[in-house]
Amino acid sequence: SNTCSDECKCICISVSFKVNKSSKSLIVKLEDFISAMIAGQTCLNFCLSIHPSSLNVSQVHMGSGDPYTPGLPKILAQTIPTSMADVMRSGLYLYQIFLYIIKVDVGNVLTEKKISNVFGVIKGFVDPDRYVVIGAQRDAWGPGFAASTVGTTQLMLIWFLVTDGFKPRRSIVFVSWTAGEYGNVGATEWLEGYLSSLSLKAFAYINLDAVVTGQDRFKVAASPLMHSLIETTVSKVQFPISCFSLTQLMPLQMNDAAYPFVAFSGIPSLSFRFNSDRDHYSFFGTALDTQDNLNTAAAGKVPELAEVATRFAGHMVLRLVHDHLLRFDLKKYNKIIKVQVKPMPLNHCCVCVFSEAAPEAARGPDGAVVELGLGSYGRASHDLMTDIQNSNLDDIEMCRIINDRIMAVERSFLSPYVSPSDNPFRHILLGSGAHTLKGLINHLDALRADNPDADIDAFRNQFALATWTIQGCADSLAGNIWSLDNEI
């Protein structure tokens, strides 16, 4: 709230509590801060000094972007570093406080700041209005060597490489994102600003944030549509032997800048990094995210690993903008849907096949309904692959039509039945919320456990809408309206 000196920030917290002399002496825990009511007042004031090197910038916004736009958290919250929590806990322990309630006064001041993303474009010569986006966070709290410096350097290097006489079929958009530390604000606000049109033109996003945080493993998190292309690219790029053998495909996490691209906008996305087996890189968001500390974490191999990461990203970009057809694996989602809706162990009764021994209310809707949607997607993806094999790839218009059908897959998994402001991550397979297939599984488990919060009518409605979303994706794959043959 104020500055004591150039090197030390001081945050003053006023803690109020009631002393109940008839109760047992209790040590107040941090989790008790969120509880209840103040009946009388005795105040304990103490001052916490935080050196910038210990300041860890985090956030409690369940999502990404500006929390005052879609995704507003329901509970007001204030993040603090672990060092502050330790001081508070030890200070309260000394006073052996007699109660339950603590009030924390936070001196934050809400201000509006203008942020600026920086764009560069290489226009395609065949489909200039179709583009891959490649981006990196530009700013950081503190030096940000791992968080932003390495990624921004890669972004500039790829720019210089592809502008040297290369003419892509489709456009490449280079973006330097701002406000990346607090929930990827720059990237997410851009997506929100072009919600209705961006997914019709952008067909992939490659994230370069924090690509080197160690040196033992190479981990890739991406949309399932990109898995086959990733595996092909890894086999063509010369990796350090140890990293190549330990390459892992991981699910995208909510704090990843690539996540809102796929879960919010329906754009296939990719994020990757070298990391360590031993420890998580703990210096993000602190003044200790320096070149020396990153070199220590990567055993002095930062330049070598950054070069490999640049080759990997560059190869992905070239395949996406140069090949006649987008190399996305359409059958991958067919397998994922089957995994999520096919029979599971009885304690995780599935949404497709229901145990006859289950209570009537917990059996749910007819499994044939979701089988119909799943079968439609499988047939549509198979038919599209057949069309690709029978097409003349020199026919520019035919390639564009096929690519548009491929691009429709990811965005068609965004549920059209929920509001983006209430449920920003609408993707029924990769998003979060009651509308997702995982949400349906959880709801069904609650029904089978006789949870009073479970609602069979709400479940049936969610089930039907999820099925229609899958069917809609199949319709998008099929293309022309006369190619559809649905039993409605």
N, C-alpha and C positions, 0 to 999 in steps of 0.2 A: 504493500500500500504506500510505502514511502521509501526513500533511499537514505541509508545511514552514511554511506560512503561510496566511492566509486567501485569498490570491490565487494561490497556486502549489501544485500537487500534485506530489509527487516519487515516481517509481516506480524502485525499485532492482532492477537485473537483474544476476545473477551469470552470467558466461559462462565455461565451462570448455572447455579444448581441449588436445590433445596437440601438443607440439612435436616434429616429426620433422626432425632436422637434415640428414638425407640427402636430403630431398625438395626440390623447387623451392619458392621462396617464392611463396605464393598469397595473394591477397586473398579473404577469405571473403565470399561473397555471401549475401544474405538468404535466398534459396531453399535454401541449404545447411543452414539451421537445422533443416530437417526430417529430415536424414539421420542417420546411424547410430550409431557406437559410440565410447565413450570408453575409451582404453587407459591413458593416463597423465593426470596433471592438472597444469595450470598455470592459475591463475585470473586473469581480468581483471575487475575490478569497476568499474562506472561508474554514475553517477546521471543520470537524465534529468529535467529540469524541464519540465513541461507547463503552459502557461497555459491556463485554461479556454476562452479564445476560440479556441484552436487545436485543442481536443479535438473530434474527429469521432466520433460514436457510430455504430458499425456492428455487424454480427453475421455470423457464419459459419454459422449454422444454415440448412441448405438447406430452407427452407420458412418457416412462420410458426407462432406460438404458443410455448408453453413447451417448450424442447428436451428436458425430462425427461418429456414425454408424447409421443404419436405423432410420429415424425419425428426421433428422436434421432440426431444426427450420429455417424458411425462413427469419426471422428478427432477427438481433443481439439485445440482450437485457441484461440488468444488473439488478439483483434483489437488493433491499435495504429494510431494516426493516422500519416499520412505524415510529419509533423514528427518524430515519434519515430524512424521508420525512417531518415530522413535523418541524424539525430544518431548512431544506431547504426552506420550505414554509414561515416560519416566517422571515427568513433572506431576502428572496426576497421581501417580503411585505414591509420591512423597506426601501428598496431602491426605491420603486414605479417605477419599470422598465418601459421604454417606448416601449417596442417592443414585438416581437413575437418569436424570435428564441433564443434558448439556446443550447450551446454545452457543453456536459459533457465529460471530459477526465477521463477514468477509467484506473487505473494502474494495471490491472490484468496481470499475467504472465502465459502463457499456459505451463503446464508441464505434463509429462507422469508419472503415478504411477502404480505400479504393485499391484493388489488386489488378495486376496486369499479366496475362499470359502472353507469351511471344510465339508467333507462328511463322513457319517457313514452308513453302509449297514447291514441289516439283511436279508439274502437270503431266499427266499421261497423254500419249498421242493417240490412243484408241478410245479409252473410256476415261476422260478427264474428270467426270463427275462421280467416279467411284474411287475410293481412296483408303489406304491403310494409314493409320495414325501411329506415330512412334513418339513417345514423350518421356521426359525426366523432370523431376523436381529441381527447381533452381535455387530455392532459398532454404535456410535451416536455422534452428535455434543453436547458436554456437558455430563452430567451424564447419560442421556438417560434412566432413570429408567422405564418410561412407554413405551418408544419407543423400547427398546431392552432388558433390564434386565429381566423383567417379562417373555417375550417370550422365551428368551434363557434358563431361568430356567425351564420353561415348557418342552422345547425340550429335555433337559437333563433328566428330570424326566420321561418322556414317554419312552426315550431310556432305562433307568434303569428298568422300569416296564416290557417292552416287551422282554428284553434280559434275563429275569429270567425264563428260561426253555420254553418259548413260541416258537412254530414252525409255522410260517404263511404259508399259501398256496402260496401266492405271496410275493414278496420282499418289504421291507420298506427302503426307502432312507431318511436319516436324513441329513439336510443341515443347516449349520450356514452361512448365507449370509453376505458378506462384502459390504461396500459402499451402505448401504441402504438408507441413508438420501437424497442423491441426485438422485431421480428418480429410486430407486431400481436397481442400476447399476449391482450389483453382480448377482442377480437373472435373470435380463433381458439378460445380456451378455451370461450367461450360456444357455439360451433358444436360442439365436441367433447363438451360436456356434454349436448347435446340431439341427438346424431347420428341417432338412430333416428326422431325425430318432427318435427324442425324443418322439413325439406324437404317434409313433407306439408302444412304450413300456411303457411310463408313462400314467396311466389311471386316475390319480387324484392328485391334489395338495391341501394341507391344510396349510394355512398361520397363524402363531402365533404372528405376529407383533401387538403390542399395544392392547392386548386382555382385558386389564383393564384400563379404563379412567374415570370411574364413577361407580355408583351402582344402578341406577334406571331401566335400560332397558338392555335386551340382544338382540343385533342386529346381524343378519347373512346376509352376501352378498355372493352369490354363483351362479354357473351355474344352470340353471333350471333343468338339469338332476339330480341334487343332492337334490332338494327340499323335495321330499318325504322321503329320507333317513334322512335328517336333522330333519324333523318333528317327525319321529320315534325316533331318538336319543334324542331329547329334552324331549320327553315323558318318557324316561327311566332314564334320569339323574336327580338327585334331585337338583332342583334349589331353590334359595330363592323365596318365594311365589310371591313377587311383581314383580321380574324379569320374572318368568315363565309366568305370565299372560300378560306381555307386550313384549313377544318375537316378533320380526319383521323380515320378509324376505325383504332384500333390494337389489337393483341392484348393481353390482360391479362398483366402481369408477376407473377412469384412474390412480389415484395416489396410488391405492392399489397394493401391491406386487403380489396379486393373479390375477390381471387383465391381465397382459401380458401372463400368462399361458393359459387362455381361449381365449382371443381375438387375440393373436399373434401365439400361438402354437396349439390351439385347444385341450387343456387338461382341463377337468372339474375341477373347482377350488372353494375353499371355504375360506372365511375370516370372522371372528366374533369378537365381543367385548362386554363387559359391558360398558355402558356409562351413562351419567347423563342427566336428563331432563332439568336441569337448564342452564348449560353452556357447551359450547364446551371446551374440555381440551386444553388450549391455550399455554401450555409450551413445545410442541413438537419443537425440534430444538433449544432450548435455554438452558442456564445454570440453569434454574429454573425447569427443568424436574427432580426433585429429589424425593426421597422416601417420604419425609414429605409432599410435595405438592400433590403427588399422593394419599397418605393416606387421605389428606384433601378432595380431589375430590371424593374419594370413601368412605367417612365417616368412615375411619378406617377399612374397610372390604377387603383390598387388598389381604391378605393371603386366606381368605375364598373364594373370587371370583376367584382368580387364581386357587384354588383347583378345583372349579366347572368347570372352563374353561378347565383344564387339563383332567378331567373326560370326558367332552364332546368331546374334540379332540381325546382322547384315544379310546373312544367308536366308533367314526367314523372310525378311522384307523383299528380297529379290524374287523368291519363289512366289510370294503373294502378288506382286505387281507385274511379273514377267510372263508367267504361265498363262496359256489361253483360258484355262478353267481354274477356279479356286479349288485348291487341294484340301478340301474339308471332308472328313470322314463322316458321312451321313448316318451310317449304320451304328456308330458309336452310341448315339442317344437311344437307339432301339434297344441296345443291351442294357443301358442304364435304367430305362423305364421298366424293363423286365425285372431287373434286380430289385427295384423299389416297390413293385406291385405284385410280384409273384409270391408264392407261398413262402412264409418265414416260419421259424420255430413257434410253437403254440403260444409261448409267452409274448410273442410279437406277431399276433395274428395279422395276416396281410389284408390289404384292401381289395384284393382280387378274389381269393378263395377263402371262405369262412368256415370255421369248424362247425359241424352240425351240433356239437355239444355246447356251443356258446349260447348264451341267453338270446332270446329272439331279438331284443333291442340292439344287441351287439353284433348281430350278423351283418347288418348293413345292407346296402343295395345289391342288386344282382351283379355278380362278377362278370357276366357276359357284356355288361355295358362298357367297362373299362377295357375288356378284351377287344371289343369292337374298335375303340380308339387306338389301342396298341397295334391291332392288326392293320388298321388304315395307315398308320405311320410306316409300318414295316413295308407294306405294299407300295406306298408312295415313294419311299426311299429306293426301293428296288427298281421301280419303274423309271425313276430319274437316272439311276446308274445305267439302265438299259438304253435310255435316250442318249446319254453321254457316249456310250460305246458305238451307237449308230449314227452319231452326228459328225458332220464335216467341221473340224476345228479351224479350218481356214475361213469359215463363214462367220464374219464378225458379228452379225446380228443374231445368229443362232447362239454363239458363245455368250453374248450379253443376256439373252433370255434365260439360258441355263444358269448363268451366274446369279441372276436376280432370284431365281428359285432357290438356289443354295443359300443366298444371303437371307432369305425369309425365314430360315429354320430357327435361328437363335431368337430373333425378335418375336416369333410366333409362340415361343414358350413363355412370354410375358403374359400373365393372366390379364385379359381385358375386363375382368369382372371385379377387380379391386382398384381403389383409387391410388395413384402414385403419391399423393400427399399423405395418405394414411399408411400405405404399404409400399415404400419406395422400391424395394427389391422384389419385384413381382414375378421373377422367374420361378416357375413351379418346381424345377429340379435343382437350381443352384441358389435360389433366393431364400428368404426367411419369412415366416409367418404361417398362419393357419391355412392359407390357400395352397401351400406347397405340398408335394407328396409326403415329405417327412412330417409336415404338420398334420396331415391326415392320419399317418401311422400313429403319431402321438395321441391324437384325438380318439382313435379306435382303441388304443391301449387303455385310455382313461375310461372309455365306455365299458370295457371288459372288467375293469377293476371297480366298477360301480362308483366312480368318482362323481360327487354331486355337481361338480362344475361342467361335466360332460353333457352334451345335448345331442341326442340322436337326430333331431330334425336339422340342426345346424350342420352336423356331420354329413347327412345325406345331401344337403345343399352344396357344401364344399366339395364333396365327392363328384357330384354332377358337373360342377363348374370346372374342376380339374380335368375331368374326362373330355369336356367340350374344348378345353384348351389344347389337349393333345390332338383331338380331331381337327381343330383349326390349323394346327401345324401341318398335319397331313394334307389338308386342303391346299395350303400354301405351296407345299412341295409338288402337288399334282399339277399346278399351273392353271391352265384354262378351265373355265367353269364347266365346259362340256366333258372334261376329263374326270369330273367328280361323279361318284355313284354311292351316295351315303344313304343309309337307312336312318332317318331322323326320328 
